[in-house]
Amino acid sequence: MTRIVIIVLTLPAALGAALAAVVANSPAWWFAAVPLAFLGALGAWDLLQRRHSVLRNYPVLGHLRFLMESIRPELQQYFIERNFDGRPFDRDVRSIVYERAKGTDAEEPYGTERDVYQPGYEYLVPSMAPCPVPKTPPRVRIGGPDCVRPYDMALLNVSAMSFGSLSANAVLALNGGAAAGSFAQDTGEGGLSEYHLRPGGDLVWEIGTGYFGCRTRDGDFDAAEFADKAAHDHVKCVSLKLSQGAKPGIGGVLPGAKVNAEIARARDVPEGRTVVSPPYHRVFSTPRELVRFIARMRELSGGKPAGFKLCVGSRRQFLAVCKAMLEEGEGGTGAAPLEFADHVGTPLTEGLLTVHNALVGTGLRDRIRIGASGKIATGTDLVKRMVQGADYGNAARAMMFAVGCIQAQRCHTNTCPTGVTTQDPRRARALDVPDKTARVQRFQQATVASALQLMAAMGVTDPADLRPHMLRRRVDPFTERSYEELYEWLGPGQLLAGPPDSWAADWKAADPDRFTV
């Protein structure tokens, strides 16, 4: 009878010798019997279980379906998608971010792969008289007439991402990059953690409906705690989150299993208990109360810029806020439309144009700054948003790429393979903070430099000189139009003097004392 001998090298000598002896004296059929028995047991279980119909009809083989489904994102990203059609960020964009973060050349030979005659294709208009690229990037002064401690914001900053959503190492790297590159990081609504403060970068402290980091035991806003933390030198601005594009109009739930000691301390919540963020705020219920509360935030922070963040929905509700600003004499806020989900909320371009036009039409635009966040990853993205009305841009996922994200789309599972969006210390340790800090700083610097090069090629050196006719979109294979032609642009104070027909109904219905549906 055939005998098989396996030499065991890694086990202790006595155990290895014993195992080798057992294997050597086992008949060959034994090695086939074990896996066959396992497959038989698995098949029996598949037939008896009631959860998966596929497995009941196709025992054993049906598991191949679940295996292929589990690796589908990897197959799609690495073997199927082309350089320019991946989602949510294509290979070309991810490569640009990686290369700029590493400090290597982000250049492509042999021309574009894009179909420039495809409807929806957009391009910037170059000038026959380009300008020299500014040696020092311009900054945006944030803070209205009632703000005693204004802040000069960089053209590109880190968008809102909370500690808890991100690992401690990711927060440290992002804030360290912000400190090295003199730009700001939005804390997200998850509280002002030690990891935001330790590297010394400028911060926009954001609070949401849960008032994390400044809440009472009952979940209300704690003014004294807010004032104490907002006074920190690293906190340059404060922001009230109304909604965000990833989940407009809904709150959030953080399972108790994820509320460890550090997260509990940052959010002022009990450790190990589920935390609920309601979809609504307790501190206001009308546009006028919203404006008054933002003014209170500014006062409590010692005169630092105060603003709010929203996913734009109803135009008449935003106009109601504008009316409340006018009547309350306010105008020191910064409204920041965030990235938008599939079916709720206005897409970023239209939302940004709505906010910009509403502020221009009510005569408030020169007192309020707009920050836009929504898939800003390149200099072109940044320039486009500034043409559309933004004063500066924020980036979230692009900054995640800079610290090592590979778009595995496992952010919600706590199994991020690169340690960016996980609280698992074994996974988070893979993210080397000093290395990723430098990458964040290099990516931001290179992206702003790219935006300045593009603007110089368009004949402008100041973002304030960008105009709608400088951005064009192809609407069909034979026609393209400028943004000046595609969209309506209000003049300063036009809504006060006499709104155009397209705005008249919303302007009339906007009530500063009620959020009209």
TORFI-548776 format. One record per residue (C-alpha): residue number from 1; residue in one letter; x, y, z. Coordinates in Angstrom, 2 decimals. Example, Ala and Ser with C-alpha at 12.3 -4.5 7.8 and 13.67 -1.06 7.14 Angstrom:
2
     k   r        xx        yy        zz
     1   A     12.30     -4.50      7.80
     2   S     13.67     -1.06      7.14
***
This chain:
517
     k   r        xx        yy        zz
     1   M      0.00      0.00      0.00
     2   T      1.26      3.45     -0.86
     3   R      2.70      5.48      1.99
     4   I      3.19      9.28      2.11
     5   V      5.92     10.88      4.22
     6   I      5.81     14.59      5.11
     7   I      8.86     16.22      6.71
     8   V      7.79     18.70      9.42
     9   L     10.39     21.46      9.81
    10   T      8.67     24.11     11.94
    11   L      7.42     22.02     14.89
    12   P      9.49     21.00     17.93
    13   A     11.52     17.85     17.27
    14   A      9.44     15.43     19.40
    15   L      6.09     16.69     18.16
    16   G      7.32     16.85     14.58
    17   A      8.58     13.28     14.76
    18   A      5.28     12.04     16.20
    19   L      3.24     13.83     13.53
    20   A      5.51     12.58     10.77
    21   A      5.07      9.04     12.05
    22   V      1.27      9.32     12.05
    23   V      1.22     10.73      8.55
    24   A      3.70      8.15      7.30
    25   N      1.53      5.29      8.52
    26   S     -1.77      6.70      7.19
    27   P     -3.17      5.26      3.98
    28   A     -3.56      7.59      0.98
    29   W     -7.36      7.32      1.01
    30   W     -7.40      8.98      4.46
    31   F     -6.31     12.29      2.91
    32   A     -9.23     12.21      0.51
    33   A    -11.74     11.08      3.13
    34   V    -11.27     14.10      5.40
    35   P    -12.12     16.83      2.82
    36   L    -14.92     14.66      1.39
    37   A    -16.42     14.31      4.85
    38   F    -16.20     18.05      5.33
    39   L    -17.89     18.75      2.00
    40   G    -20.59     16.22      2.83
    41   A    -21.28     17.87      6.16
    42   L    -21.34     21.29      4.52
    43   G    -23.76     20.07      1.86
    44   A    -26.06     18.61      4.51
    45   W    -26.01     21.90      6.41
    46   D    -26.78     23.84      3.23
    47   L    -29.82     21.64      2.55
    48   L    -31.15     22.02      6.09
    49   Q    -30.57     25.75      6.64
    50   R    -33.38     28.15      5.71
    51   R    -31.62     31.49      5.34
    52   H    -30.17     31.21      1.81
    53   S    -32.31     29.75     -0.99
    54   V    -29.30     29.51     -3.30
    55   L    -27.53     27.15     -0.91
    56   R    -30.59     24.94     -0.52
    57   N    -30.85     24.52     -4.28
    58   Y    -27.11     24.36     -4.92
    59   P    -25.41     22.97     -1.79
    60   V    -21.64     23.52     -1.59
    61   L    -21.43     25.08     -5.07
    62   G    -23.66     27.94     -3.96
    63   H    -20.85     29.22     -1.72
    64   L    -18.96     30.25     -4.85
    65   R    -21.60     32.93     -5.36
    66   F    -20.86     34.47     -1.95
    67   L    -17.12     34.16     -2.52
    68   M    -17.30     36.02     -5.83
    69   E    -19.59     38.64     -4.31
    70   S    -17.12     39.27     -1.48
    71   I    -14.25     39.99     -3.89
    72   R    -16.36     41.81     -6.50
    73   P    -15.13     45.32     -5.51
    74   E    -11.52     44.22     -5.89
    75   L    -12.18     42.54     -9.24
    76   Q    -14.01     45.66    -10.44
    77   Q    -11.29     48.06     -9.34
    78   Y     -8.23     46.12    -10.44
    79   F     -9.35     44.23    -13.53
    80   I    -12.50     45.75    -15.03
    81   E    -12.75     49.52    -14.63
    82   R    -10.85     51.76    -17.00
    83   N     -8.70     54.68    -15.90
    84   F    -11.50     57.20    -16.29
    85   D    -14.80     55.48    -15.42
    86   G    -14.38     54.16    -11.87
    87   R    -16.73     55.19     -9.07
    88   P    -16.80     57.07     -6.81
    89   F    -13.27     58.17     -7.81
    90   D    -11.71     56.84    -10.99
    91   R     -8.18     55.48    -11.34
    92   D     -6.83     58.67    -12.93
    93   V     -7.98     60.81    -10.00
    94   R     -6.71     58.38     -7.39
    95   S     -3.35     58.19     -9.16
    96   I     -3.05     61.98     -9.20
    97   V     -3.68     62.14     -5.45
    98   Y     -1.23     59.31     -4.69
    99   E      1.49     60.81     -6.86
   100   R      1.12     64.31     -5.45
   101   A      1.06     62.96     -1.92
   102   K      4.29     61.06     -2.58
   103   G      5.88     64.07     -4.24
   104   T      6.26     62.39     -7.64
   105   D      5.23     63.73    -11.05
   106   A      1.46     63.63    -11.62
   107   E      1.65     63.76    -15.40
   108   E      0.14     61.63    -18.15
   109   P      1.72     61.18    -21.61
   110   Y     -0.03     61.01    -24.97
   111   G     -3.05     63.20    -24.26
   112   T     -6.42     62.73    -22.61
   113   E     -8.39     59.49    -22.47
   114   R    -11.65     61.40    -22.00
   115   D    -14.31     61.66    -24.66
   116   V    -14.42     65.44    -25.01
   117   Y    -17.59     65.23    -27.15
   118   Q    -19.53     63.34    -24.49
   119   P    -22.47     65.38    -23.10
   120   G    -21.55     66.64    -19.66
   121   Y    -17.85     67.10    -20.43
   122   E    -16.62     70.38    -18.89
   123   Y    -13.53     72.44    -19.54
   124   L    -11.92     75.68    -18.40
   125   V    -11.33     78.45    -20.93
   126   P     -7.64     79.42    -21.40
   127   S     -6.60     82.99    -22.10
   128   M     -4.47     84.27    -24.96
   129   A     -2.73     86.39    -22.33
   130   P     -1.92     84.11    -19.38
   131   C     -0.62     85.55    -16.12
   132   P      2.40     84.61    -14.01
   133   V      1.60     82.08    -11.30
   134   P      1.50     83.78     -7.86
   135   K      4.42     82.80     -5.66
   136   T      2.24     82.85     -2.54
   137   P     -1.20     81.20     -2.65
   138   P     -4.03     83.62     -1.84
   139   R     -6.07     83.08      1.30
   140   V     -9.70     83.86      2.09
   141   R    -10.60     86.12      5.02
   142   I    -13.35     84.46      7.07
   143   G    -15.39     86.62      9.43
   144   G    -18.01     89.32      9.04
   145   P    -18.15     92.80     10.58
   146   D    -19.11     91.40     14.02
   147   C    -16.21     88.96     14.09
   148   V    -13.28     90.25     16.16
   149   R    -10.98     87.29     15.45
   150   P    -11.19     86.65     11.69
   151   Y     -9.29     83.77     10.08
   152   D     -7.49     83.57      6.75
   153   M     -8.57     80.25      5.20
   154   A     -6.46     78.34      2.68
   155   L     -7.97     77.55     -0.73
   156   L     -8.06     73.82      0.10
   157   N     -8.63     72.29      3.55
   158   V     -9.52     69.00      5.23
   159   S    -13.27     68.44      5.19
   160   A    -15.34     67.21      8.13
   161   M    -14.37     63.71      9.31
   162   S    -14.81     62.74     12.96
   163   F    -12.52     60.84     15.26
   164   G    -14.39     57.57     15.51
   165   S    -15.10     57.51     11.82
   166   L    -11.34     57.90     11.33
   167   S     -8.66     56.19     13.35
   168   A     -6.53     58.14     15.80
   169   N     -3.52     57.80     13.50
   170   A     -5.48     59.14     10.53
   171   V     -6.61     62.20     12.53
   172   L     -3.06     62.80     13.72
   173   A     -1.71     62.62     10.16
   174   L     -4.38     64.94      8.75
   175   N     -3.91     67.54     11.46
   176   G     -0.14     67.24     11.27
   177   G     -0.34     67.88      7.53
   178   A     -2.59     70.88      8.16
   179   A     -0.07     72.26     10.66
   180   A      2.84     71.78      8.25
   181   G      0.95     73.27      5.29
   182   S     -0.90     76.08      7.08
   183   F     -4.41     74.96      6.20
   184   A     -7.38     73.95      8.35
   185   Q     -9.00     70.68      9.39
   186   D    -12.72     70.37     10.12
   187   T    -13.19     68.14     13.17
   188   G    -16.50     66.65     12.05
   189   E    -19.32     66.43     14.59
   190   G    -17.65     63.75     16.73
   191   G    -16.06     66.14     19.19
   192   L    -12.75     67.91     19.72
   193   S    -10.41     65.01     20.46
   194   E     -6.83     65.01     21.74
   195   Y     -5.75     63.77     18.30
   196   H     -7.12     66.93     16.69
   197   L     -5.24     69.11     19.15
   198   R     -1.91     67.33     19.56
   199   P     -0.20     68.18     16.21
   200   G     -1.11     71.89     16.40
   201   G     -2.98     72.36     13.11
   202   D     -5.73     74.94     12.65
   203   L     -9.21     73.59     13.39
   204   V    -12.80     74.29     12.45
   205   W    -14.72     72.83     15.39
   206   E    -18.01     71.42     14.15
   207   I    -20.97     70.53     16.33
   208   G    -24.05     68.66     15.16
   209   T    -27.38     67.62     16.60
   210   G    -25.68     65.46     19.24
   211   Y    -23.60     68.44     20.51
   212   F    -20.70     66.05     21.06
   213   G    -17.96     67.56     23.16
   214   C    -20.27     70.29     24.49
   215   R    -23.38     68.47     25.70
   216   T    -25.20     68.03     28.95
   217   R    -26.08     64.61     30.34
   218   D    -29.50     64.95     28.71
   219   G    -27.99     65.71     25.30
   220   D    -28.62     69.46     25.26
   221   F    -26.09     72.13     24.28
   222   D    -23.69     73.03     27.10
   223   A    -22.73     76.67     26.56
   224   A    -20.05     76.74     29.27
   225   E    -18.22     73.70     27.95
   226   F    -18.48     75.00     24.39
   227   A    -16.98     78.36     25.41
   228   D    -14.14     76.64     27.28
   229   K    -13.15     74.40     24.36
   230   A    -13.75     77.01     21.64
   231   A    -11.25     79.27     23.39
   232   H     -8.41     76.88     22.51
   233   D     -5.81     78.57     20.30
   234   H     -5.97     75.83     17.66
   235   V     -9.73     76.37     17.15
   236   K     -9.94     79.09     14.50
   237   C    -13.62     78.81     13.50
   238   V    -16.78     77.15     14.83
   239   S    -19.47     75.56     12.69
   240   L    -23.00     74.25     13.23
   241   K    -23.86     71.22     11.16
   242   L    -27.45     71.27      9.90
   243   S    -27.10     68.34      7.52
   244   Q    -24.60     66.60      5.30
   245   G    -24.81     65.18      1.83
   246   A    -24.08     61.58      2.82
   247   K    -27.26     61.50      4.93
   248   P    -29.34     64.66      4.52
   249   G    -32.31     64.96      6.84
   250   I    -31.47     61.97      9.06
   251   G    -29.50     61.54     12.24
   252   G    -27.07     58.82     13.16
   253   V    -26.44     55.96     15.57
   254   L    -23.06     54.96     17.00
   255   P    -23.34     51.42     18.42
   256   G    -22.24     51.01     22.01
   257   A    -19.62     48.45     20.98
   258   K    -17.74     51.20     19.16
   259   V    -17.93     53.73     22.01
   260   N    -14.58     53.05     23.63
   261   A    -13.03     55.21     26.34
   262   E    -11.37     57.63     23.94
   263   I    -14.50     58.20     21.85
   264   A    -16.63     58.54     24.99
   265   R    -14.24     61.17     26.35
   266   A    -14.21     63.16     23.08
   267   R    -18.00     63.07     22.73
   268   D    -19.04     63.49     26.38
   269   V    -21.03     60.25     26.34
   270   P    -20.99     57.13     28.54
   271   E    -18.53     54.46     27.48
   272   G    -20.07     51.37     25.92
   273   R    -23.55     52.84     25.43
   274   T    -25.22     53.43     22.06
   275   V    -25.26     57.12     21.10
   276   V    -28.03     58.60     18.97
   277   S    -27.72     61.82     16.95
   278   P    -31.26     63.06     16.25
   279   P    -32.15     64.42     12.79
   280   Y    -33.11     67.81     14.27
   281   H    -31.54     70.47     16.49
   282   R    -32.81     71.38     19.93
   283   V    -31.31     74.87     19.91
   284   F    -33.48     76.30     17.14
   285   S    -36.72     75.63     15.27
   286   T    -36.98     78.66     12.94
   287   P    -34.59     80.47     10.57
   288   R    -34.45     83.42     12.97
   289   E    -33.53     81.20     15.90
   290   L    -30.83     79.56     13.76
   291   V    -29.26     82.92     12.96
   292   R    -29.41     83.98     16.60
   293   F    -27.80     80.75     17.77
   294   I    -24.92     81.14     15.31
   295   A    -24.41     84.66     16.67
   296   R    -24.34     83.12     20.16
   297   M    -21.72     80.61     19.04
   298   R    -19.56     83.48     17.81
   299   E    -19.91     85.30     21.13
   300   L    -19.17     82.17     23.19
   301   S    -16.06     81.48     21.10
   302   G    -14.66     84.91     21.84
   303   G    -15.47     86.47     18.47
   304   K    -14.19     83.71     16.18
   305   P    -15.89     83.14     12.80
   306   A    -19.10     81.10     13.10
   307   G    -20.96     79.39     10.32
   308   F    -23.20     76.52      9.38
   309   K    -22.97     73.52      7.10
   310   L    -25.82     72.06      5.11
   311   C    -26.91     69.90      2.24
   312   V    -28.98     72.37      0.23
   313   G    -32.58     71.29     -0.22
   314   S    -35.40     73.83     -0.31
   315   R    -34.43     77.12     -1.94
   316   R    -37.19     78.98     -0.10
   317   Q    -35.90     77.74      3.25
   318   F    -32.43     79.05      2.51
   319   L    -33.98     82.35      1.42
   320   A    -35.80     82.40      4.74
   321   V    -32.42     82.18      6.50
   322   C    -31.18     85.07      4.34
   323   K    -34.21     87.14      5.35
   324   A    -33.50     86.32      9.00
   325   M    -29.88     87.47      8.55
   326   L    -31.06     90.75      7.10
   327   E    -33.58     91.39      9.85
   328   E    -31.22     90.34     12.65
   329   G    -28.32     92.33     11.23
   330   E    -26.22     89.17     10.97
   331   G    -23.88     88.12      8.19
   332   G    -20.79     86.58      9.71
   333   T    -21.55     83.02      8.77
   334   G    -20.05     80.69      6.22
   335   A    -22.40     78.25      4.52
   336   A    -20.75     75.06      3.27
   337   P    -22.66     72.67      1.03
   338   L    -21.17     69.23      1.55
   339   E    -21.03     66.21     -0.74
   340   F    -24.44     64.93     -1.77
   341   A    -26.02     61.47     -1.81
   342   D    -28.02     59.81     -4.55
   343   H    -31.64     60.89     -4.17
   344   V    -32.02     63.51     -1.40
   345   G    -30.66     67.03     -1.55
   346   T    -29.57     69.28     -4.36
   347   P    -26.46     68.17     -6.30
   348   L    -23.42     70.25     -5.40
   349   T    -23.31     72.41     -8.54
   350   E    -26.95     73.49     -8.28
   351   G    -26.77     73.77     -4.48
   352   L    -23.69     75.95     -4.67
   353   L    -25.29     78.19     -7.28
   354   T    -28.43     78.48     -5.13
   355   V    -26.45     79.60     -2.08
   356   H    -24.26     82.00     -4.05
   357   N    -27.19     83.60     -5.90
   358   A    -29.32     83.89     -2.76
   359   L    -26.53     85.71     -0.93
   360   V    -25.79     87.96     -3.91
   361   G    -29.48     88.73     -4.43
   362   T    -29.95     89.70     -0.79
   363   G    -26.83     91.85     -0.67
   364   L    -25.08     89.56      1.83
   365   R    -22.45     87.95     -0.40
   366   D    -19.60     90.32      0.44
   367   R    -20.01     89.53      4.16
   368   I    -20.29     85.75      3.92
   369   R    -17.80     83.17      2.65
   370   I    -18.81     79.88      1.05
   371   G    -16.80     76.70      1.38
   372   A    -17.69     73.81     -0.93
   373   S    -16.95     70.13     -0.45
   374   G    -17.83     67.44     -2.94
   375   K    -15.24     65.26     -4.72
   376   I    -12.59     67.98     -4.80
   377   A     -9.40     66.07     -5.57
   378   T     -7.56     68.05     -8.26
   379   G     -6.76     71.63     -9.11
   380   T     -9.42     71.53    -11.82
   381   D    -12.07     70.48     -9.29
   382   L    -11.12     73.39     -7.05
   383   V    -11.18     75.98     -9.82
   384   K    -14.57     74.75    -11.07
   385   R    -16.13     75.16     -7.64
   386   M    -14.72     78.66     -7.29
   387   V    -16.14     79.56    -10.71
   388   Q    -19.51     78.29     -9.50
   389   G    -19.44     80.58     -6.46
   390   A    -17.29     79.00     -3.73
   391   D    -14.58     80.97     -1.96
   392   Y    -12.59     77.93     -0.92
   393   G    -12.80     74.14     -1.03
   394   N    -12.67     71.27      1.43
   395   A    -11.68     67.69      0.63
   396   A    -12.54     64.56      2.59
   397   R    -12.00     61.43      0.51
   398   A     -9.06     62.91     -1.40
   399   M     -7.37     63.58      1.94
   400   M     -8.13     59.97      2.88
   401   F     -6.33     58.87     -0.29
   402   A     -3.38     60.99      0.77
   403   V     -3.10     59.07      4.06
   404   G     -3.32     55.72      2.31
   405   C     -6.98     54.92      1.53
   406   I     -7.28     52.52     -1.44
   407   Q    -11.06     52.93     -1.92
   408   A    -11.76     49.46     -0.56
   409   Q    -15.17     50.80      0.56
   410   R    -14.99     49.01      3.91
   411   C    -15.32     52.20      5.98
   412   H    -18.45     51.00      7.81
   413   T    -17.12     47.56      8.73
   414   N    -14.20     48.51     11.01
   415   T    -11.98     46.39      8.75
   416   C    -10.28     49.14      6.71
   417   P     -7.21     47.45      5.18
   418   T     -5.04     50.57      5.46
   419   G     -5.96     51.69      8.99
   420   V     -7.71     54.90      7.95
   421   T    -11.34     54.26      8.95
   422   T    -11.07     51.75     11.78
   423   Q    -10.84     51.64     15.55
   424   D     -9.07     48.28     15.46
   425   P     -5.60     49.07     16.90
   426   R     -3.99     46.24     14.91
   427   R     -5.22     47.72     11.65
   428   A     -4.69     51.36     12.64
   429   R     -1.02     50.74     13.48
   430   A     -0.36     50.16      9.77
   431   L     -0.79     53.90      9.18
   432   D      2.59     55.52      9.82
   433   V      1.81     59.02     11.12
   434   P      5.06     60.87     10.18
   435   D      5.02     59.50      6.63
   436   K      1.33     60.21      6.06
   437   T      1.61     63.66      7.64
   438   A      4.11     64.63      4.97
   439   R      1.88     63.17      2.26
   440   V     -1.13     65.21      3.36
   441   Q      0.92     68.39      3.31
   442   R      2.41     67.62     -0.12
   443   F     -0.99     66.75     -1.62
   444   Q     -2.60     69.98     -0.45
   445   Q      0.34     72.09     -1.58
   446   A      0.50     70.46     -5.02
   447   T     -3.26     70.67     -5.57
   448   V     -3.40     74.38     -4.70
   449   A     -0.36     74.96     -6.93
   450   S     -2.18     73.16     -9.77
   451   A     -5.25     75.37     -9.24
   452   L     -3.09     78.50     -9.38
   453   Q     -1.43     77.29    -12.59
   454   L     -4.85     76.73    -14.16
   455   M     -6.08     80.17    -13.10
   456   A     -2.93     81.78    -14.48
   457   A     -3.52     80.00    -17.79
   458   M     -7.05     81.47    -17.72
   459   G     -5.63     84.96    -17.26
   460   V     -6.41     85.51    -13.55
   461   T     -4.36     85.42    -10.36
   462   D     -7.11     86.03     -7.80
   463   P    -10.00     83.55     -7.36
   464   A    -12.32     86.55     -6.99
   465   D    -11.70     87.32    -10.68
   466   L    -13.05     83.97    -11.89
   467   R    -16.27     84.38    -13.88
   468   P    -19.01     81.97    -15.06
   469   H    -18.08     82.34    -18.74
   470   M    -14.69     80.76    -17.97
   471   L    -16.24     77.30    -17.47
   472   R    -18.04     75.56    -20.31
   473   R    -20.07     72.35    -20.58
   474   R    -20.92     70.22    -23.59
   475   V    -24.71     69.73    -23.63
   476   D    -24.84     67.47    -26.70
   477   P    -22.33     66.20    -29.29
   478   F    -22.70     69.43    -31.31
   479   T    -23.31     72.12    -28.67
   480   E    -21.48     73.51    -25.69
   481   R    -22.42     76.40    -23.41
   482   S    -20.74     78.49    -20.74
   483   Y    -22.01     78.52    -17.17
   484   E    -23.01     82.11    -17.79
   485   E    -25.44     80.84    -20.43
   486   L    -26.54     77.67    -18.66
   487   Y    -27.53     79.18    -15.31
   488   E    -29.22     82.31    -14.01
   489   W    -26.98     84.72    -12.10
   490   L    -28.57     87.35     -9.86
   491   G    -27.19     90.84     -9.44
   492   P    -26.29     92.40     -6.06
   493   G    -29.49     93.18     -4.14
   494   Q    -31.73     92.02     -6.98
   495   L    -34.05     90.04     -4.72
   496   L    -34.58     93.10     -2.53
   497   A    -35.25     95.43     -5.45
   498   G    -37.53     93.07     -7.34
   499   P    -36.93     89.33     -7.76
   500   P    -37.03     87.83    -11.26
   501   D    -39.98     85.60    -12.10
   502   S    -37.94     82.43    -11.55
   503   W    -37.25     83.46     -7.94
   504   A    -40.40     85.45     -7.11
   505   A    -42.53     82.61     -5.69
   506   D    -39.79     81.26     -3.42
   507   W    -38.83     84.75     -2.27
   508   K    -42.44     85.57     -1.38
   509   A    -42.95     82.27      0.47
   510   A    -39.68     82.51      2.46
   511   D    -40.56     83.25      6.09
   512   P    -37.80     84.11      8.60
   513   D    -40.00     82.76     11.42
   514   R    -40.89     79.43      9.87
   515   F    -39.23     76.74      7.77
   516   T    -41.79     76.65      4.97
   517   V    -41.95     73.37      3.11
***
